């Protein structure tokens, strides 16, 4: 079924929810879209690394990392490597 929300804007096919129904009109969540986009940019070597942290307003607040590829630890390891290379080149 055609999604009327995306008929005017071209989007990655990965963003289309395969379980779209008239009742479920929103498709893939924004969080999942960010995860798909960042993963795609890293795999296609447009980015060296990326980080995606999701938080929930709760008591206490919680933060999740939906993907190991997009974890804060991996991002900062990559960043530290780039900084080290930059400093050594000076």
PDB file with SEQRES, HELIX, SHEET and CRYST1 records, atoms N, CA, C and O in Angstrom:
SEQRES   1 A   90  UNK UNK UNK UNK UNK UNK UNK UNK UNK UNK UNK UNK UNK          
SEQRES   2 A   90  UNK UNK UNK UNK UNK UNK UNK UNK UNK UNK UNK UNK UNK          
SEQRES   3 A   90  UNK UNK UNK UNK UNK UNK UNK UNK UNK UNK UNK UNK UNK          
SEQRES   4 A   90  UNK UNK UNK UNK UNK UNK UNK UNK UNK UNK UNK UNK UNK          
SEQRES   5 A   90  UNK UNK UNK UNK UNK UNK UNK UNK UNK UNK UNK UNK UNK          
SEQRES   6 A   90  UNK UNK UNK UNK UNK UNK UNK UNK UNK UNK UNK UNK UNK          
SEQRES   7 A   90  UNK UNK UNK UNK UNK UNK UNK UNK UNK UNK UNK UNK              
HELIX    1 AA1 UNK A    4  UNK A    6  5                                   3    
HELIX    2 AA2 UNK A   13  UNK A   15  5                                   3    
HELIX    3 AA3 UNK A   30  UNK A   43  1                                  14    
HELIX    4 AA4 UNK A   68  UNK A   70  5                                   3    
HELIX    5 AA5 UNK A   72  UNK A   88  1                                  17    
SHEET    1 AA1 2 UNK A  54  UNK A  56  0                                        
SHEET    2 AA1 2 UNK A  62  UNK A  64 -1                                        
CRYST1    1.000    1.000    1.000  90.00  90.00  90.00 P 1           1          
ATOM      1  N   UNK A   1       0.835  -1.180   0.000  1.00  0.00           N  
ATOM      2  CA  UNK A   1       0.000   0.000   0.000  1.00  0.00           C  
ATOM      3  C   UNK A   1       0.881   1.245   0.000  1.00  0.00           C  
ATOM      4  O   UNK A   1       1.907   1.277   0.680  1.00  0.00           O  
ATOM      5  N   UNK A   2       0.497   2.250  -0.742  1.00  0.00           N  
ATOM      6  CA  UNK A   2       1.249   3.496  -0.842  1.00  0.00           C  
ATOM      7  C   UNK A   2       1.088   4.312   0.443  1.00  0.00           C  
ATOM      8  O   UNK A   2      -0.015   4.431   0.976  1.00  0.00           O  
ATOM      9  N   UNK A   3       2.187   4.864   0.929  1.00  0.00           N  
ATOM     10  CA  UNK A   3       2.155   5.687   2.133  1.00  0.00           C  
ATOM     11  C   UNK A   3       1.907   7.137   1.737  1.00  0.00           C  
ATOM     12  O   UNK A   3       2.781   7.748   1.122  1.00  0.00           O  
ATOM     13  N   UNK A   4       0.747   7.715   2.064  1.00  0.00           N  
ATOM     14  CA  UNK A   4       0.446   9.091   1.650  1.00  0.00           C  
ATOM     15  C   UNK A   4       1.360  10.124   2.285  1.00  0.00           C  
ATOM     16  O   UNK A   4       1.473  11.236   1.770  1.00  0.00           O  
ATOM     17  N   UNK A   5       2.017   9.788   3.391  1.00  0.00           N  
ATOM     18  CA  UNK A   5       2.901  10.751   4.053  1.00  0.00           C  
ATOM     19  C   UNK A   5       4.188  10.978   3.291  1.00  0.00           C  
ATOM     20  O   UNK A   5       4.821  12.020   3.465  1.00  0.00           O  
ATOM     21  N   UNK A   6       4.601  10.034   2.447  1.00  0.00           N  
ATOM     22  CA  UNK A   6       5.864  10.182   1.723  1.00  0.00           C  
ATOM     23  C   UNK A   6       5.673  10.315   0.219  1.00  0.00           C  
ATOM     24  O   UNK A   6       6.642  10.213  -0.533  1.00  0.00           O  
ATOM     25  N   UNK A   7       4.441  10.539  -0.236  1.00  0.00           N  
ATOM     26  CA  UNK A   7       4.230  10.613  -1.677  1.00  0.00           C  
ATOM     27  C   UNK A   7       4.831  11.876  -2.286  1.00  0.00           C  
ATOM     28  O   UNK A   7       5.120  11.889  -3.482  1.00  0.00           O  
ATOM     29  N   UNK A   8       5.030  12.937  -1.504  1.00  0.00           N  
ATOM     30  CA  UNK A   8       5.588  14.178  -2.024  1.00  0.00           C  
ATOM     31  C   UNK A   8       7.099  14.284  -1.827  1.00  0.00           C  
ATOM     32  O   UNK A   8       7.752  15.076  -2.506  1.00  0.00           O  
ATOM     33  N   UNK A   9       7.652  13.511  -0.924  1.00  0.00           N  
ATOM     34  CA  UNK A   9       9.083  13.562  -0.635  1.00  0.00           C  
ATOM     35  C   UNK A   9       9.705  12.206  -0.896  1.00  0.00           C  
ATOM     36  O   UNK A   9       9.186  11.179  -0.460  1.00  0.00           O  
ATOM     37  N   UNK A  10      10.815  12.209  -1.605  1.00  0.00           N  
ATOM     38  CA  UNK A  10      11.517  10.949  -1.849  1.00  0.00           C  
ATOM     39  C   UNK A  10      12.350  10.606  -0.617  1.00  0.00           C  
ATOM     40  O   UNK A  10      13.088  11.449  -0.106  1.00  0.00           O  
ATOM     41  N   UNK A  11      12.233   9.385  -0.148  1.00  0.00           N  
ATOM     42  CA  UNK A  11      12.986   8.947   1.023  1.00  0.00           C  
ATOM     43  C   UNK A  11      13.690   7.640   0.712  1.00  0.00           C  
ATOM     44  O   UNK A  11      13.364   6.962  -0.262  1.00  0.00           O  
ATOM     45  N   UNK A  12      14.663   7.292   1.552  1.00  0.00           N  
ATOM     46  CA  UNK A  12      15.307   5.991   1.417  1.00  0.00           C  
ATOM     47  C   UNK A  12      14.255   4.906   1.589  1.00  0.00           C  
ATOM     48  O   UNK A  12      13.372   5.027   2.438  1.00  0.00           O  
ATOM     49  N   UNK A  13      14.337   3.864   0.805  1.00  0.00           N  
ATOM     50  CA  UNK A  13      13.371   2.773   0.949  1.00  0.00           C  
ATOM     51  C   UNK A  13      13.483   2.116   2.317  1.00  0.00           C  
ATOM     52  O   UNK A  13      12.517   1.527   2.802  1.00  0.00           O  
ATOM     53  N   UNK A  14      14.654   2.213   2.944  1.00  0.00           N  
ATOM     54  CA  UNK A  14      14.844   1.641   4.275  1.00  0.00           C  
ATOM     55  C   UNK A  14      13.938   2.310   5.311  1.00  0.00           C  
ATOM     56  O   UNK A  14      13.647   1.723   6.353  1.00  0.00           O  
ATOM     57  N   UNK A  15      13.492   3.546   5.025  1.00  0.00           N  
ATOM     58  CA  UNK A  15      12.655   4.276   5.957  1.00  0.00           C  
ATOM     59  C   UNK A  15      11.195   3.842   5.887  1.00  0.00           C  
ATOM     60  O   UNK A  15      10.407   4.194   6.765  1.00  0.00           O  
ATOM     61  N   UNK A  16      10.829   3.098   4.879  1.00  0.00           N  
ATOM     62  CA  UNK A  16       9.435   2.701   4.714  1.00  0.00           C  
ATOM     63  C   UNK A  16       9.136   1.508   5.607  1.00  0.00           C  
ATOM     64  O   UNK A  16       9.860   0.512   5.609  1.00  0.00           O  
ATOM     65  N   UNK A  17       8.087   1.628   6.340  1.00  0.00           N  
ATOM     66  CA  UNK A  17       7.671   0.547   7.231  1.00  0.00           C  
ATOM     67  C   UNK A  17       6.975  -0.526   6.409  1.00  0.00           C  
ATOM     68  O   UNK A  17       5.977  -0.254   5.741  1.00  0.00           O  
ATOM     69  N   UNK A  18       7.497  -1.737   6.458  1.00  0.00           N  
ATOM     70  CA  UNK A  18       6.931  -2.814   5.663  1.00  0.00           C  
ATOM     71  C   UNK A  18       5.575  -3.283   6.216  1.00  0.00           C  
ATOM     72  O   UNK A  18       4.856  -4.035   5.558  1.00  0.00           O  
ATOM     73  N   UNK A  19       5.239  -2.833   7.421  1.00  0.00           N  
ATOM     74  CA  UNK A  19       3.956  -3.221   8.017  1.00  0.00           C  
ATOM     75  C   UNK A  19       2.973  -2.057   7.987  1.00  0.00           C  
ATOM     76  O   UNK A  19       2.076  -1.985   8.827  1.00  0.00           O  
ATOM     77  N   UNK A  20       3.129  -1.148   7.033  1.00  0.00           N  
ATOM     78  CA  UNK A  20       2.245   0.020   6.941  1.00  0.00           C  
ATOM     79  C   UNK A  20       0.793  -0.410   6.748  1.00  0.00           C  
ATOM     80  O   UNK A  20       0.483  -1.260   5.913  1.00  0.00           O  
ATOM     81  N   UNK A  21      -0.061   0.182   7.521  1.00  0.00           N  
ATOM     82  CA  UNK A  21      -1.505  -0.014   7.371  1.00  0.00           C  
ATOM     83  C   UNK A  21      -2.157   1.353   7.538  1.00  0.00           C  
ATOM     84  O   UNK A  21      -1.524   2.271   8.060  1.00  0.00           O  
ATOM     85  N   UNK A  22      -3.408   1.511   7.108  1.00  0.00           N  
ATOM     86  CA  UNK A  22      -4.077   2.808   7.308  1.00  0.00           C  
ATOM     87  C   UNK A  22      -4.119   3.236   8.778  1.00  0.00           C  
ATOM     88  O   UNK A  22      -4.123   4.430   9.075  1.00  0.00           O  
ATOM     89  N   UNK A  23      -4.149   2.269   9.693  1.00  0.00           N  
ATOM     90  CA  UNK A  23      -4.150   2.593  11.122  1.00  0.00           C  
ATOM     91  C   UNK A  23      -2.765   3.046  11.593  1.00  0.00           C  
ATOM     92  O   UNK A  23      -2.658   3.922  12.451  1.00  0.00           O  
ATOM     93  N   UNK A  24      -1.710   2.456  11.037  1.00  0.00           N  
ATOM     94  CA  UNK A  24      -0.327   2.765  11.411  1.00  0.00           C  
ATOM     95  C   UNK A  24       0.282   3.614  10.306  1.00  0.00           C  
ATOM     96  O   UNK A  24       0.963   3.088   9.426  1.00  0.00           O  
ATOM     97  N   UNK A  25       0.044   4.919  10.342  1.00  0.00           N  
ATOM     98  CA  UNK A  25       0.456   5.784   9.236  1.00  0.00           C  
ATOM     99  C   UNK A  25       1.838   6.392   9.400  1.00  0.00           C  
ATOM    100  O   UNK A  25       2.309   7.066   8.483  1.00  0.00           O  
ATOM    101  N   UNK A  26       2.496   6.189  10.503  1.00  0.00           N  
ATOM    102  CA  UNK A  26       3.746   6.886  10.731  1.00  0.00           C  
ATOM    103  C   UNK A  26       4.973   6.187  10.173  1.00  0.00           C  
ATOM    104  O   UNK A  26       6.009   6.832  10.017  1.00  0.00           O  
ATOM    105  N   UNK A  27       4.905   4.913   9.868  1.00  0.00           N  
ATOM    106  CA  UNK A  27       6.060   4.217   9.317  1.00  0.00           C  
ATOM    107  C   UNK A  27       7.158   4.033  10.350  1.00  0.00           C  
ATOM    108  O   UNK A  27       6.880   3.851  11.535  1.00  0.00           O  
ATOM    109  N   UNK A  28       8.389   4.079   9.905  1.00  0.00           N  
ATOM    110  CA  UNK A  28       9.553   3.862  10.767  1.00  0.00           C  
ATOM    111  C   UNK A  28       9.745   5.079  11.672  1.00  0.00           C  
ATOM    112  O   UNK A  28       9.596   6.218  11.229  1.00  0.00           O  
ATOM    113  N   UNK A  29      10.077   4.832  12.935  1.00  0.00           N  
ATOM    114  CA  UNK A  29      10.250   5.929  13.899  1.00  0.00           C  
ATOM    115  C   UNK A  29      11.453   6.796  13.536  1.00  0.00           C  
ATOM    116  O   UNK A  29      12.346   6.366  12.806  1.00  0.00           O  
ATOM    117  N   UNK A  30      11.462   8.015  14.055  1.00  0.00           N  
ATOM    118  CA  UNK A  30      12.596   8.904  13.810  1.00  0.00           C  
ATOM    119  C   UNK A  30      13.878   8.314  14.381  1.00  0.00           C  
ATOM    120  O   UNK A  30      14.936   8.435  13.763  1.00  0.00           O  
ATOM    121  N   UNK A  31      13.806   7.685  15.536  1.00  0.00           N  
ATOM    122  CA  UNK A  31      14.999   7.060  16.128  1.00  0.00           C  
ATOM    123  C   UNK A  31      15.569   6.004  15.186  1.00  0.00           C  
ATOM    124  O   UNK A  31      16.780   5.953  14.971  1.00  0.00           O  
ATOM    125  N   UNK A  32      14.704   5.164  14.624  1.00  0.00           N  
ATOM    126  CA  UNK A  32      15.160   4.122  13.695  1.00  0.00           C  
ATOM    127  C   UNK A  32      15.709   4.746  12.420  1.00  0.00           C  
ATOM    128  O   UNK A  32      16.678   4.240  11.853  1.00  0.00           O  
ATOM    129  N   UNK A  33      15.100   5.846  11.957  1.00  0.00           N  
ATOM    130  CA  UNK A  33      15.614   6.534  10.761  1.00  0.00           C  
ATOM    131  C   UNK A  33      17.022   7.073  10.997  1.00  0.00           C  
ATOM    132  O   UNK A  33      17.884   6.962  10.125  1.00  0.00           O  
ATOM    133  N   UNK A  34      17.258   7.656  12.174  1.00  0.00           N  
ATOM    134  CA  UNK A  34      18.610   8.138  12.487  1.00  0.00           C  
ATOM    135  C   UNK A  34      19.598   6.978  12.508  1.00  0.00           C  
ATOM    136  O   UNK A  34      20.708   7.089  11.986  1.00  0.00           O  
ATOM    137  N   UNK A  35      19.195   5.875  13.108  1.00  0.00           N  
ATOM    138  CA  UNK A  35      20.071   4.697  13.153  1.00  0.00           C  
ATOM    139  C   UNK A  35      20.380   4.201  11.746  1.00  0.00           C  
ATOM    140  O   UNK A  35      21.536   3.911  11.438  1.00  0.00           O  
ATOM    141  N   UNK A  36      19.377   4.099  10.893  1.00  0.00           N  
ATOM    142  CA  UNK A  36      19.572   3.647   9.511  1.00  0.00           C  
ATOM    143  C   UNK A  36      20.483   4.618   8.766  1.00  0.00           C  
ATOM    144  O   UNK A  36      21.419   4.195   8.088  1.00  0.00           O  
ATOM    145  N   UNK A  37      20.213   5.923   8.888  1.00  0.00           N  
ATOM    146  CA  UNK A  37      20.992   6.933   8.173  1.00  0.00           C  
ATOM    147  C   UNK A  37      22.458   6.925   8.608  1.00  0.00           C  
ATOM    148  O   UNK A  37      23.350   6.893   7.761  1.00  0.00           O  
ATOM    149  N   UNK A  38      22.715   6.953   9.906  1.00  0.00           N  
ATOM    150  CA  UNK A  38      24.100   6.960  10.380  1.00  0.00           C  
ATOM    151  C   UNK A  38      24.846   5.686   9.987  1.00  0.00           C  
ATOM    152  O   UNK A  38      26.009   5.741   9.588  1.00  0.00           O  
ATOM    153  N   UNK A  39      24.181   4.549  10.101  1.00  0.00           N  
ATOM    154  CA  UNK A  39      24.803   3.283   9.705  1.00  0.00           C  
ATOM    155  C   UNK A  39      25.138   3.302   8.223  1.00  0.00           C  
ATOM    156  O   UNK A  39      26.216   2.863   7.824  1.00  0.00           O  
ATOM    157  N   UNK A  40      24.223   3.808   7.405  1.00  0.00           N  
ATOM    158  CA  UNK A  40      24.436   3.890   5.957  1.00  0.00           C  
ATOM    159  C   UNK A  40      25.619   4.815   5.634  1.00  0.00           C  
ATOM    160  O   UNK A  40      26.453   4.484   4.791  1.00  0.00           O  
ATOM    161  N   UNK A  41      25.687   5.960   6.298  1.00  0.00           N  
ATOM    162  CA  UNK A  41      26.781   6.903   6.054  1.00  0.00           C  
ATOM    163  C   UNK A  41      28.141   6.316   6.445  1.00  0.00           C  
ATOM    164  O   UNK A  41      29.144   6.575   5.781  1.00  0.00           O  
ATOM    165  N   UNK A  42      28.173   5.537   7.507  1.00  0.00           N  
ATOM    166  CA  UNK A  42      29.426   4.901   7.929  1.00  0.00           C  
ATOM    167  C   UNK A  42      29.804   3.781   6.960  1.00  0.00           C  
ATOM    168  O   UNK A  42      30.956   3.699   6.535  1.00  0.00           O  
ATOM    169  N   UNK A  43      28.863   2.932   6.611  1.00  0.00           N  
ATOM    170  CA  UNK A  43      29.157   1.814   5.695  1.00  0.00           C  
ATOM    171  C   UNK A  43      29.591   2.293   4.320  1.00  0.00           C  
ATOM    172  O   UNK A  43      30.418   1.651   3.672  1.00  0.00           O  
ATOM    173  N   UNK A  44      29.036   3.425   3.865  1.00  0.00           N  
ATOM    174  CA  UNK A  44      29.413   3.975   2.560  1.00  0.00           C  
ATOM    175  C   UNK A  44      30.638   4.879   2.657  1.00  0.00           C  
ATOM    176  O   UNK A  44      31.031   5.508   1.675  1.00  0.00           O  
ATOM    177  N   UNK A  45      31.234   4.940   3.836  1.00  0.00           N  
ATOM    178  CA  UNK A  45      32.461   5.690   4.113  1.00  0.00           C  
ATOM    179  C   UNK A  45      32.343   7.202   3.889  1.00  0.00           C  
ATOM    180  O   UNK A  45      33.320   7.864   3.538  1.00  0.00           O  
ATOM    181  N   UNK A  46      31.133   7.737   4.095  1.00  0.00           N  
ATOM    182  CA  UNK A  46      30.964   9.188   4.107  1.00  0.00           C  
ATOM    183  C   UNK A  46      31.355   9.726   5.478  1.00  0.00           C  
ATOM    184  O   UNK A  46      31.857  10.845   5.590  1.00  0.00           O  
ATOM    185  N   UNK A  47      31.123   8.922   6.529  1.00  0.00           N  
ATOM    186  CA  UNK A  47      31.513   9.233   7.900  1.00  0.00           C  
ATOM    187  C   UNK A  47      32.457   8.141   8.373  1.00  0.00           C  
ATOM    188  O   UNK A  47      32.345   6.987   7.958  1.00  0.00           O  
ATOM    189  N   UNK A  48      33.389   8.511   9.247  1.00  0.00           N  
ATOM    190  CA  UNK A  48      34.265   7.510   9.866  1.00  0.00           C  
ATOM    191  C   UNK A  48      33.564   6.838  11.044  1.00  0.00           C  
ATOM    192  O   UNK A  48      33.766   5.651  11.299  1.00  0.00           O  
ATOM    193  N   UNK A  49      32.745   7.599  11.756  1.00  0.00           N  
ATOM    194  CA  UNK A  49      32.040   7.073  12.926  1.00  0.00           C  
ATOM    195  C   UNK A  49      30.832   7.944  13.193  1.00  0.00           C  
ATOM    196  O   UNK A  49      30.717   9.055  12.676  1.00  0.00           O  
ATOM    197  N   UNK A  50      29.940   7.424  14.006  1.00  0.00           N  
ATOM    198  CA  UNK A  50      28.762   8.174  14.408  1.00  0.00           C  
ATOM    199  C   UNK A  50      28.310   7.677  15.773  1.00  0.00           C  
ATOM    200  O   UNK A  50      28.689   6.590  16.209  1.00  0.00           O  
ATOM    201  N   UNK A  51      27.511   8.473  16.428  1.00  0.00           N  
ATOM    202  CA  UNK A  51      27.026   8.102  17.755  1.00  0.00           C  
ATOM    203  C   UNK A  51      25.543   8.430  17.842  1.00  0.00           C  
ATOM    204  O   UNK A  51      25.115   9.523  17.470  1.00  0.00           O  
ATOM    205  N   UNK A  52      24.773   7.484  18.330  1.00  0.00           N  
ATOM    206  CA  UNK A  52      23.343   7.701  18.518  1.00  0.00           C  
ATOM    207  C   UNK A  52      22.974   7.289  19.936  1.00  0.00           C  
ATOM    208  O   UNK A  52      23.059   6.119  20.310  1.00  0.00           O  
ATOM    209  N   UNK A  53      22.563   8.285  20.713  1.00  0.00           N  
ATOM    210  CA  UNK A  53      22.107   8.061  22.077  1.00  0.00           C  
ATOM    211  C   UNK A  53      20.641   8.473  22.151  1.00  0.00           C  
ATOM    212  O   UNK A  53      20.269   9.552  21.690  1.00  0.00           O  
ATOM    213  N   UNK A  54      19.824   7.622  22.725  1.00  0.00           N  
ATOM    214  CA  UNK A  54      18.401   7.917  22.878  1.00  0.00           C  
ATOM    215  C   UNK A  54      18.082   8.019  24.359  1.00  0.00           C  
ATOM    216  O   UNK A  54      18.504   7.182  25.158  1.00  0.00           O  
ATOM    217  N   UNK A  55      17.341   9.040  24.713  1.00  0.00           N  
ATOM    218  CA  UNK A  55      16.999   9.214  26.131  1.00  0.00           C  
ATOM    219  C   UNK A  55      15.492   9.189  26.319  1.00  0.00           C  
ATOM    220  O   UNK A  55      14.718   9.526  25.423  1.00  0.00           O  
ATOM    221  N   UNK A  56      15.108   8.779  27.515  1.00  0.00           N  
ATOM    222  CA  UNK A  56      13.698   8.789  27.902  1.00  0.00           C  
ATOM    223  C   UNK A  56      13.569   9.654  29.140  1.00  0.00           C  
ATOM    224  O   UNK A  56      14.360   9.565  30.080  1.00  0.00           O  
ATOM    225  N   UNK A  57      12.555  10.487  29.110  1.00  0.00           N  
ATOM    226  CA  UNK A  57      12.287  11.323  30.269  1.00  0.00           C  
ATOM    227  C   UNK A  57      11.550  10.468  31.284  1.00  0.00           C  
ATOM    228  O   UNK A  57      10.339  10.269  31.194  1.00  0.00           O  
ATOM    229  N   UNK A  58      12.287   9.981  32.223  1.00  0.00           N  
ATOM    230  CA  UNK A  58      11.727   9.114  33.259  1.00  0.00           C  
ATOM    231  C   UNK A  58      12.366   9.508  34.581  1.00  0.00           C  
ATOM    232  O   UNK A  58      13.188  10.422  34.634  1.00  0.00           O  
ATOM    233  N   UNK A  59      11.994   8.831  35.622  1.00  0.00           N  
ATOM    234  CA  UNK A  59      12.610   9.099  36.903  1.00  0.00           C  
ATOM    235  C   UNK A  59      13.215   7.806  37.433  1.00  0.00           C  
ATOM    236  O   UNK A  59      12.462   6.982  37.951  1.00  0.00           O  
ATOM    237  N   UNK A  60      14.499   7.572  37.342  1.00  0.00           N  
ATOM    238  CA  UNK A  60      15.530   8.453  36.794  1.00  0.00           C  
ATOM    239  C   UNK A  60      15.564   8.383  35.262  1.00  0.00           C  
ATOM    240  O   UNK A  60      15.089   7.411  34.674  1.00  0.00           O  
ATOM    241  N   UNK A  61      16.129   9.417  34.618  1.00  0.00           N  
ATOM    242  CA  UNK A  61      16.241   9.406  33.154  1.00  0.00           C  
ATOM    243  C   UNK A  61      17.098   8.227  32.686  1.00  0.00           C  
ATOM    244  O   UNK A  61      18.013   7.799  33.389  1.00  0.00           O  
ATOM    245  N   UNK A  62      16.803   7.720  31.522  1.00  0.00           N  
ATOM    246  CA  UNK A  62      17.594   6.611  30.993  1.00  0.00           C  
ATOM    247  C   UNK A  62      18.104   6.956  29.600  1.00  0.00           C  
ATOM    248  O   UNK A  62      17.449   7.673  28.844  1.00  0.00           O  
ATOM    249  N   UNK A  63      19.269   6.439  29.278  1.00  0.00           N  
ATOM    250  CA  UNK A  63      19.890   6.633  27.963  1.00  0.00           C  
ATOM    251  C   UNK A  63      20.203   5.259  27.399  1.00  0.00           C  
ATOM    252  O   UNK A  63      20.760   4.405  28.089  1.00  0.00           O  
ATOM    253  N   UNK A  64      19.837   5.050  26.134  1.00  0.00           N  
ATOM    254  CA  UNK A  64      20.139   3.780  25.471  1.00  0.00           C  
ATOM    255  C   UNK A  64      20.935   4.037  24.204  1.00  0.00           C  
ATOM    256  O   UNK A  64      20.883   5.119  23.619  1.00  0.00           O  
ATOM    257  N   UNK A  65      21.673   3.016  23.798  1.00  0.00           N  
ATOM    258  CA  UNK A  65      22.435   3.038  22.560  1.00  0.00           C  
ATOM    259  C   UNK A  65      21.906   1.884  21.706  1.00  0.00           C  
ATOM    260  O   UNK A  65      22.214   0.727  21.989  1.00  0.00           O  
ATOM    261  N   UNK A  66      21.119   2.173  20.672  1.00  0.00           N  
ATOM    262  CA  UNK A  66      20.446   1.110  19.938  1.00  0.00           C  
ATOM    263  C   UNK A  66      21.352   0.252  19.073  1.00  0.00           C  
ATOM    264  O   UNK A  66      20.926  -0.797  18.591  1.00  0.00           O  
ATOM    265  N   UNK A  67      22.596   0.676  18.865  1.00  0.00           N  
ATOM    266  CA  UNK A  67      23.480  -0.066  17.970  1.00  0.00           C  
ATOM    267  C   UNK A  67      24.913  -0.005  18.471  1.00  0.00           C  
ATOM    268  O   UNK A  67      25.388   1.058  18.870  1.00  0.00           O  
ATOM    269  N   UNK A  68      25.607  -1.141  18.454  1.00  0.00           N  
ATOM    270  CA  UNK A  68      27.022  -1.144  18.840  1.00  0.00           C  
ATOM    271  C   UNK A  68      27.859  -0.299  17.888  1.00  0.00           C  
ATOM    272  O   UNK A  68      28.824   0.342  18.306  1.00  0.00           O  
ATOM    273  N   UNK A  69      27.493  -0.297  16.610  1.00  0.00           N  
ATOM    274  CA  UNK A  69      28.231   0.496  15.623  1.00  0.00           C  
ATOM    275  C   UNK A  69      28.133   1.981  15.924  1.00  0.00           C  
ATOM    276  O   UNK A  69      29.029   2.745  15.563  1.00  0.00           O  
ATOM    277  N   UNK A  70      27.064   2.398  16.576  1.00  0.00           N  
ATOM    278  CA  UNK A  70      26.829   3.811  16.860  1.00  0.00           C  
ATOM    279  C   UNK A  70      26.977   4.132  18.342  1.00  0.00           C  
ATOM    280  O   UNK A  70      26.397   5.102  18.828  1.00  0.00           O  
ATOM    281  N   UNK A  71      27.746   3.329  19.058  1.00  0.00           N  
ATOM    282  CA  UNK A  71      27.918   3.545  20.499  1.00  0.00           C  
ATOM    283  C   UNK A  71      28.850   4.724  20.771  1.00  0.00           C  
ATOM    284  O   UNK A  71      29.698   5.063  19.946  1.00  0.00           O  
ATOM    285  N   UNK A  72      28.681   5.336  21.926  1.00  0.00           N  
ATOM    286  CA  UNK A  72      29.533   6.453  22.324  1.00  0.00           C  
ATOM    287  C   UNK A  72      30.985   5.996  22.457  1.00  0.00           C  
ATOM    288  O   UNK A  72      31.900   6.722  22.069  1.00  0.00           O  
ATOM    289  N   UNK A  73      31.200   4.800  23.001  1.00  0.00           N  
ATOM    290  CA  UNK A  73      32.557   4.283  23.176  1.00  0.00           C  
ATOM    291  C   UNK A  73      33.270   4.179  21.828  1.00  0.00           C  
ATOM    292  O   UNK A  73      34.407   4.630  21.686  1.00  0.00           O  
ATOM    293  N   UNK A  74      32.611   3.595  20.857  1.00  0.00           N  
ATOM    294  CA  UNK A  74      33.218   3.438  19.532  1.00  0.00           C  
ATOM    295  C   UNK A  74      33.495   4.806  18.890  1.00  0.00           C  
ATOM    296  O   UNK A  74      34.542   5.006  18.275  1.00  0.00           O  
ATOM    297  N   UNK A  75      32.556   5.736  19.038  1.00  0.00           N  
ATOM    298  CA  UNK A  75      32.723   7.069  18.485  1.00  0.00           C  
ATOM    299  C   UNK A  75      33.950   7.764  19.080  1.00  0.00           C  
ATOM    300  O   UNK A  75      34.761   8.334  18.350  1.00  0.00           O  
ATOM    301  N   UNK A  76      34.079   7.715  20.409  1.00  0.00           N  
ATOM    302  CA  UNK A  76      35.201   8.408  21.051  1.00  0.00           C  
ATOM    303  C   UNK A  76      36.539   7.721  20.780  1.00  0.00           C  
ATOM    304  O   UNK A  76      37.574   8.386  20.751  1.00  0.00           O  
ATOM    305  N   UNK A  77      36.536   6.417  20.583  1.00  0.00           N  
ATOM    306  CA  UNK A  77      37.771   5.722  20.182  1.00  0.00           C  
ATOM    307  C   UNK A  77      38.212   6.215  18.808  1.00  0.00           C  
ATOM    308  O   UNK A  77      39.390   6.494  18.590  1.00  0.00           O  
ATOM    309  N   UNK A  78      37.258   6.320  17.883  1.00  0.00           N  
ATOM    310  CA  UNK A  78      37.575   6.835  16.546  1.00  0.00           C  
ATOM    311  C   UNK A  78      38.071   8.281  16.622  1.00  0.00           C  
ATOM    312  O   UNK A  78      39.053   8.637  15.971  1.00  0.00           O  
ATOM    313  N   UNK A  79      37.399   9.105  17.408  1.00  0.00           N  
ATOM    314  CA  UNK A  79      37.780  10.502  17.559  1.00  0.00           C  
ATOM    315  C   UNK A  79      39.189  10.616  18.144  1.00  0.00           C  
ATOM    316  O   UNK A  79      39.994  11.420  17.675  1.00  0.00           O  
ATOM    317  N   UNK A  80      39.485   9.815  19.164  1.00  0.00           N  
ATOM    318  CA  UNK A  80      40.817   9.840  19.777  1.00  0.00           C  
ATOM    319  C   UNK A  80      41.881   9.442  18.762  1.00  0.00           C  
ATOM    320  O   UNK A  80      42.965  10.027  18.742  1.00  0.00           O  
ATOM    321  N   UNK A  81      41.587   8.459  17.923  1.00  0.00           N  
ATOM    322  CA  UNK A  81      42.530   8.052  16.880  1.00  0.00           C  
ATOM    323  C   UNK A  81      42.804   9.167  15.891  1.00  0.00           C  
ATOM    324  O   UNK A  81      43.950   9.372  15.492  1.00  0.00           O  
ATOM    325  N   UNK A  82      41.770   9.892  15.488  1.00  0.00           N  
ATOM    326  CA  UNK A  82      41.951  11.018  14.570  1.00  0.00           C  
ATOM    327  C   UNK A  82      42.749  12.141  15.228  1.00  0.00           C  
ATOM    328  O   UNK A  82      43.608  12.752  14.591  1.00  0.00           O  
ATOM    329  N   UNK A  83      42.465  12.409  16.496  1.00  0.00           N  
ATOM    330  CA  UNK A  83      43.212  13.443  17.204  1.00  0.00           C  
ATOM    331  C   UNK A  83      44.678  13.079  17.347  1.00  0.00           C  
ATOM    332  O   UNK A  83      45.555  13.925  17.169  1.00  0.00           O  
ATOM    333  N   UNK A  84      44.944  11.826  17.666  1.00  0.00           N  
ATOM    334  CA  UNK A  84      46.327  11.361  17.794  1.00  0.00           C  
ATOM    335  C   UNK A  84      47.066  11.502  16.466  1.00  0.00           C  
ATOM    336  O   UNK A  84      48.212  11.951  16.439  1.00  0.00           O  
ATOM    337  N   UNK A  85      46.430  11.129  15.386  1.00  0.00           N  
ATOM    338  CA  UNK A  85      47.051  11.268  14.061  1.00  0.00           C  
ATOM    339  C   UNK A  85      47.324  12.726  13.741  1.00  0.00           C  
ATOM    340  O   UNK A  85      48.382  13.058  13.207  1.00  0.00           O  
ATOM    341  N   UNK A  86      46.380  13.598  14.062  1.00  0.00           N  
ATOM    342  CA  UNK A  86      46.545  15.026  13.806  1.00  0.00           C  
ATOM    343  C   UNK A  86      47.698  15.614  14.615  1.00  0.00           C  
ATOM    344  O   UNK A  86      48.505  16.381  14.091  1.00  0.00           O  
ATOM    345  N   UNK A  87      47.771  15.248  15.901  1.00  0.00           N  
ATOM    346  CA  UNK A  87      48.822  15.777  16.766  1.00  0.00           C  
ATOM    347  C   UNK A  87      50.198  15.288  16.302  1.00  0.00           C  
ATOM    348  O   UNK A  87      51.158  16.059  16.305  1.00  0.00           O  
ATOM    349  N   UNK A  88      50.302  14.024  15.906  1.00  0.00           N  
ATOM    350  CA  UNK A  88      51.578  13.472  15.452  1.00  0.00           C  
ATOM    351  C   UNK A  88      52.050  14.095  14.139  1.00  0.00           C  
ATOM    352  O   UNK A  88      53.248  14.137  13.858  1.00  0.00           O  
ATOM    353  N   UNK A  89      51.100  14.578  13.339  1.00  0.00           N  
ATOM    354  CA  UNK A  89      51.466  15.157  12.044  1.00  0.00           C  
ATOM    355  C   UNK A  89      51.979  16.576  12.179  1.00  0.00           C  
ATOM    356  O   UNK A  89      52.496  17.125  11.206  1.00  0.00           O  
ATOM    357  N   UNK A  90      51.859  17.189  13.337  1.00  0.00           N  
ATOM    358  CA  UNK A  90      52.305  18.571  13.553  1.00  0.00           C  
ATOM    359  C   UNK A  90      53.763  18.635  13.966  1.00  0.00           C  
ATOM    360  O   UNK A  90      54.295  19.723  14.187  1.00  0.00           O  
TER     361      UNK A  90                                                      
END                                                                             
